């Protein structure tokens, strides 16, 4: 009897629900969108009930496509680094503070007075930053004490939906590592970190493995979703970690890259990688016994999309006339520029930078513009600049002894054949491109569900979900060119670094 796995990917702009068969085939997927409320310059919030509404809509639709009795399990990936305060009845006490929110700057400073940056990095796997969930919960305690007192548990996005489905207050190791309240080596809430942030441990949910069954669909939730009561709900993981599972990054030597709006590289390792300059960070892995060292840049695919939106009206008109995507037209333009972009360099810091620079003041720029440069050179320079920036992350891992032989690339940027080749040439390794470029995250959640309910023996089953459509081999001559460009790229960033702060005063 064919069985199905239902996976939800709770992103920033919407929930993507995906139904897979047990043999790894995509049956159907549907997305329900919801808004983000931005305010005060650095605040970003969402109503958790919008997540629940989106899960209800998409679940009902997909459950109607198959025999509900054959849906063997449900699991989730979800946006990380959030703060959802709920009471004992599971009601959200305020809007969720999501990953993009940076209000906890003062909390970051005072945590640094209690614990050194190096000790914090070693305990959590992360830099001390206002990005993470624990710092946001600390902000709630200090600015909304009545909310903090009423909070029974602090959750992340997927944990909230699991609560609504099962009545269980749980989180798992990947999302727990995004709170910066968990000891990464021991996979338990850390007294040292809780004390530094003034958080009571009894306000944190029960810790589980990603593959643990959090609970079962309640009768009430079944009536709302169309699922059968008693359907097992597996914890799943944070979106970045689920994406790694969906690309087969489940064993050492295989790297995972996502070329979405923000872009990142992750690898699977038995030990956390601690870089002296803290360029990279570490998530707990979904695969037991491993961690997921990662470097995430702010604007990867987003840098290319920005240029297309602002400067490519002509190409959009051509695309409309021809009935093709604007990116098809741009691919033709890109082919006219040779490797190295005719000596043009792009620094991709449109939104400041996280890893590897960790500089919120950093700004983007084209360096080396000459009369000989055309639009095709600017387009290619952006793709090369993103690749060179990610290469700093990859080199950090290599300098720590990681032997990375291949990489699986997903996301919108991976649809560009020229960009795929640039990445292979910059990194000097083979890039594998899956057939399904946009489903890796939900696929990872589905695989996690399969392991959790015993449908799959282990995470090697990811291989039957992962269909590779294209292998891109590095070219020796181009790799040599990009190796030389990498040092110039680094020099350009450090040369411009002193003026980034001054640029803010010119606005």
N, C-alpha and C positions, 0 to 999 in steps of 0.2 A: 504494500500500500504506500503510495507516494505521500510524503509528509512535507509540510511547509514551515518556514521560519519567517516570522514577521519582525522587521527591524525598523526602528525609528531613529532618525538623525535630527536632534533638536538643535538647529543652528541659530544664528543671530537673526536672520530674516524670515525663517520659516521652518516648519517640520517636514522633512522628507521621509515618508513611509515607503518601505520597500518589501515586497514579498518574494522570497526565494524558495525554490524547491530544494529538497535535501541533497540533490546531486549537483547543486551549484548554479542552477539556471535562474535567471531573472524572469519572474512571472509578470510583475507589474510594479509600478511606482507612482506615487502621487504626492504633491506638495501642497501644504496649506500655509499661507503667509500670515505674519503678524508684525506689528510695528515695534520700533525702539523709540523711547523718549529720551532725547538728548537735552541737557540743560546745563547752566552754570559753567560752560566751557569744557569741563572734563567729566561731567556726570552722564551716565548711560544706564537706563532702567527699562525693565519690561514687566508686564503684568503676568504672573505665573498662570493665571487662569486662561490667558491667551495660548500658552503652551498646551494646556489641557484641552482646550477647545480644538486646537489643531490636531492633537492626537486622536480625539474622538472622531472628528470628521474623516481623517485619513484611514483610521482603523475600520470604521464602518464600511467605507468604500471597498477596501481591499478584502475584508472578511466576507463581503458579499460575492466575491469572485470565485471562491472555492468552498468546499465543504469545511465548515468551521471545526469539525471534529478532527480534521487533518492538520490544523495549525498546532504544531508540536510545542512551540514556545515563542515567547516575545522577548526582545531585548532592545537595548538603547545605546546609542552614542549621544553625546550632548556637549554643548558649549561648556567650557571649564572656567575656573577662577571666579565663580559667582558667589553670591550670598543671598540665600532665600531663607527668611525667618518664618517659621511656622509654629503654631500653638499645639497643644496636646491633641486637638481634634484634627490636626493637619491643615488648618486654614492658614493661608499666607497673611502675615501681619502687616506687610507693606510690599510695595513693588520690589522685584528682585534687582539687586545691584549686579550688573553683568560684567563680563571680562573686560570690556572696553572702558569701564569706569576707572578714573585715576584720581578720585577725590582724597584717598587716604595718604596724602603726602606727609602730613604732620604725624600720623600714626607710624609711618615708615621711619621718620626721623627719631621718634621716641623709642621704637623697638631697637634701633641702632645704639641707643644709650644703654640698653639692657643686655645686648648680645652683639658680639662683633660680627661684621659682615662675613668674615671667613668662617666663623662657627655656624652662622645661619646657613651659609652655602653648603657646608658639610652636612648639617643636619637635614636640610630640606631638599637639597639638590638644586636649589634656585637662588638667584640673587635676591637681596633685600630690595623690594619694590612695592609700590602701592597697587600693583596689578592683581594681587592674589586675594583669595577669599577670606583668609584669616584677618588680614589688615582691614578689609571692608567690614567684617563683623565687629572688629575693634572700633571702627568709626561709628557704627550703629550704637554700640554700648556708650560711647562718650557723647554722642550728639542726639540720640533718641533713646534715653535710658528706659523709658516705659516699654518700648518695643523689645529691647534686650531682656528686660525682666520677664516679659510675657512669652519670650521665645522658648519653646520646648526643645527644638533642634534646629540647627543651621544646616541647610542642604544646598546641593547644586541642582541644575535644571533637571537632569534626568532623574535624580533622586526624588524630586517633587512629584513627577509623573508616576514613578514607581509607587510612591506613597498613595497616590490617588487610585491606582489599580489594585493595590494589595493591602493597604493599611499599615505597611511596615516602614519604619524610620531607619533607612540604611544608606550607606554610601560604600564605595569600593576603593581600592588602593589608588587607582589612577586619579579619580576626582579628589580623593583625600590628599594626594600630593599637591593638588592645585590650591589647597587651602594654606599651605606652608605651616600647618599645625601638626603634620605627621612626620615622625622620624623615618626617613626613607630607608635606612639600613634595616630597621627592626619592624617596619610596617605596623606601627602603633602610634596612637596619639602621644605626643611628646610633652611631658611635664615642663621641660625647659622652655619650649615654644609657647605653650599655653600660659605659663607664668609671665613670659616676656610681653605677651599681648593682653594679659589680664582676662583671659577667657576661661570659663569653667568647663571642665571636661564633660560634665553631664549634659551640656548643651550640644555636644557633638553626637552624630548618629553612630549606630553600630557599624563597625568596620567589617567588610566582607571581601572575598576575592571576586574578581570580575566575573568568574564562571559560576559563582554561587547562585542558587535560586533564592532570590530575595523574598519571594512569597508567591501567592497564586491569585489569579483574578477573582475578585470578590463577586458575589451575586449582584450587588449594586453596580459595580463597574461593568460587569458582563451585559447588563441591560442597556448601558449607555454606549458600549463599544461594539456590540454584536459578537464579541468573543464568548466562548463557553466558560462558565464558572469553573475554577480549578485549573485553568490554563497556566502553566508555569511561566513566571516572569524572571528572567536571568538579569543580573545586575548590569552587565555590559561595561562600558568605559567612556572616558572622555573622548571627544571627537578626534583629536590628533592621534591618539593612541589606537583608536578603532581603525582609523585610516591606514595606520601601519600594518595592522592585521590584514586588512583588505588588500594590501599590496604584497603580502607574503613576507613582510619584514618581521619574521618570527624566529629567526636564527642568525647567528653571527655571520658577518661577511656580506649581508644584503642590506642595502640602504633604501630608504623610502624618501621620496621628494614629492611635495605637493606644490603645484604652481597655480594656486588660487590668488585671490586678492592680496592676502599676505602669503608668503611662501616659506617653506621650511625644508630642512633635511633632518631625518631621524635615522638612528641605527639601533640595532639590538645588541645589548652587551650584558655580560654577567655581572659587571661592576659598573657603578656610576663613574662617569668621567668628570673629574674636577679640574678645570682649567684655571691656571693661576690668575689670569685676567678676567675670569668668569664670563668668557665670551658665550659659552653654551650652558645649558641647564639639563636637568634630568627629570623625567617622569617615571613613576612606577609603571611597569609594563603590565599588560593584560596577561602575557605568558608568564606563568609562575617561575620564579628564580631568575628573572631578567629585569633590566631597566631599559628605558628608552632615552638615551642621550639625544638632545635636540637643539637645533638653532633655528629661530624663527625671525625672519626679517619682516618689517612692517608693510612694505609695498613692493611686491614682486610682480605677479600678474597685474596688480593694480596700477603699477607704473606704466605698463604698456597700454592698459585700458584708458588711463588718464590722457596719454598722448593722442590716442585714437579719437577720444571724445572731443578734445580741445582743438586739434589741428588737422583732422582728416575728413572734413566735410566733402571735399572733392571726391575722395575715394568712396564715401558713403553714397554719393550720387551715382557714381559709376556702378557700384554694387547693386543699387536699386534698379538701374536701367537694365543690368544683365540678369537680375533675379538671383543673385548669389549673396553670400555673407560678405560684409566689408573686410573680414579677416582673410577671405580668399583673395580679394584684390590686393591687400597689403602683403600677402605672401609673395605675390608676383613682384611687388616693389622691392621687398627684402632681397629677393634673388639677384637684384641688380647691384647690391653692395657686397663687396668682398669681405672675407674674414678680417677683423680688425677695424671695420667701419671706416676705412680710409683715414685712420689715425684719430678718430673721434672717440672720446671716452665719456661714459655717463655714470654719474654717482646717483644711485636710486633712492635717495633719502627724502621722499616727498612728505612723509609723515614722521620726520625724525627717524630714529632707528632703535630697534631692540637688538637682538643678536645679529651680527657679532659686535656692533659698536657700542650699544647701550648709551646712546646720546640723543636725548629728546630735542636738542637744538640743531642737530644735523639737518642739512637741507640738500636738495637735489641740485645737480648742475651738469651741463655739458662742458667738457674741457677739451680744448684743441680745435674749436670751430674755425674753419677757413672758407675762403670763397669757393673752393672746390667741392664743398659738401652739399649733397642734396637730401631730400626727405628720406630717401631709402637708407642713407647713412645714419640719420637720426633714429629711424626705426630699429635698425640692426644694433646700434650702440645701446639702446635701451635693453634689448634682449641680452646682449653681452654683459652689460653692467650688472644686471640681476644675477647672471650666472657667476660673474667674478665675485660678487658679494657673498653668494652662497658658498663659493669655493673657499672663502675664509673659514666658514663653519666646517666644511669637509676637511680642510687642512688641520684644523684644531683636533679633530678626531684622529687623523692619521698620525699626528705628532705624539698622540697618546698610545700609539701602537696598534691602532685598529686597521686591519687588513680589509679594505672595502673593495670588492671585486666587481660588483654590479649594483645598479640602482633601478628601482621601478618608479616611474614618474606618472603622476595623475594631476587632475585639475585642468582648468581651461587653457592655461599656457601650454600644456602638453599636447594640445591639438595642432600647434604650429610645427610643421615638419622641420623647418629651418631652426627653430628654437631647440627642438630635440637634438639636432646635430651640434648646435653650439654647446649645449650642456655636456654632451658626450666628449666634445673636443676640449672644453675647459677642464673637466674633471679627469679626463684620460681613462674613463671606464665605459663599459657598455651600459646604455640606457634601454630598459625594457618598457614598452608602452602598452598598457592593457587595452582590450577592446572597450571595456566600460570605464571611462575616465571620470565620471561624476558619481559613481556608486560605491567607491572604495570604502567610504566611512560606514555607510549602512551595511555593506557587505561584511565589514569587520565585526559589526554588532551581531549580524546573523550567524557568523562563524562562532563567535563567543557563545551565543545561545545554544548552538548545536553541541559544542563541547560541554556546556553546563548541564544540559539535560541528558547527556550520554549518547546522543545521536551520532557524534563524532568521537573518535578515540582521543585525538589530540589536535593541535593547531596545524599539523601538516596537512590537514584536510583543506586548508586555505588554497592549496595548489589546484584543487578541482574547481574552485570558484574563479581563480585567476586565469583568464585567457589572454595570452600575449599576442597582440596583433602586429607588433613591429619591434625589431631589435636594431638599435642604432650603435654602430661601432665608432670609436674615436679614430680620428685621422692624425697620423703622426706629425705631419708638417703643421697643421693647424694647432695641435696640442702644444707644440713648441712655441708658436706665436703667442698663444694665450698664457703660457707660462711666463713669458717676458712681460706681457701686458699686466699680469697680476701684480707685479712689483710696482709698476707705474700707477695702477689703480690704488694701491695702498698708500703710495707717496702722495697722490692727489688728495685723498681724504685727509691725511695728517697735515698737509700743507694748508688746507682750507679750514681745518678745525678751529683755529684761533678766531676766525671771523664770524662763525655761526652765531654766537651770542650777540655780536654787534648788529647782525642783520635784523634781529627782532626790534631794535630801536628805530629802524627805518620805516616801519609800517605805519 
